């Protein structure tokens, strides 16, 4: 299965998402989007395919969001996209694209919605929170 993760290695949510993909027996294509941002068309497609608005795909924490005035509700989607492409750290993370769909995996378990049920046993996040049981089934 072809899986692409737009990853930020310094982000725990992104690391947990990557680990869940690997727990499903899949080695994804990893794109460190802060170094290699998606094209405008790819970003628009990911946001739309994930069922989000451009504003919902915008990251506020630990970014230049406030100093760029991106909280202004009058800004258009094009203006927000311009900011995201000029400052890729503003793209929320991690986006995951599979043949089963696209998700902004926040929380990281959302990635399970677009992965096959091929998990290799139990899985816990970095903080110890259990996500999958010994049979690879989601713990609710």
SULUR-V918115 format. One record per backbone hydrogen bond with DSSP energy under -0.5 kcal/mol. NH is the residue of the N-H (numbers start at 0). CO is the residue of the C=O. Records with the same first field share a line. If there is no record, write none. Layout:
# SULUR-V918115
NH = CO  CO
This chain:
# SULUR-V918115
2 = 0
3 = 96
4 = 28
5 = 94
6 = 4  30
10 = 7
11 = 9
14 = 10
15 = 11
16 = 12
17 = 13
18 = 14
19 = 15
20 = 16
21 = 17
22 = 18
23 = 19  20
24 = 21
25 = 20
27 = 25
28 = 2
29 = 27
30 = 4  28
31 = 29
32 = 6  30
34 = 31
35 = 31
42 = 38
43 = 39
44 = 40
45 = 41
46 = 42
47 = 43
48 = 44
49 = 45
50 = 47
51 = 46
56 = 52  53
57 = 54
58 = 89
62 = 59
67 = 63
68 = 65
69 = 64
71 = 68
72 = 70
74 = 71
79 = 75
80 = 76
81 = 77
82 = 78
83 = 79
84 = 80
85 = 81
86 = 82
89 = 86
90 = 87
91 = 56  89
93 = 5
94 = 5
95 = 102
96 = 3
97 = 100
98 = 1
100 = 97
101 = 48
102 = 95
104 = 93  102
105 = 103
109 = 106
110 = 107
111 = 108
112 = 109
113 = 110
114 = 111
117 = 115
119 = 22
120 = 118
122 = 131
124 = 128
127 = 124
130 = 122
131 = 122
132 = 136
135 = 132
138 = 130
139 = 137
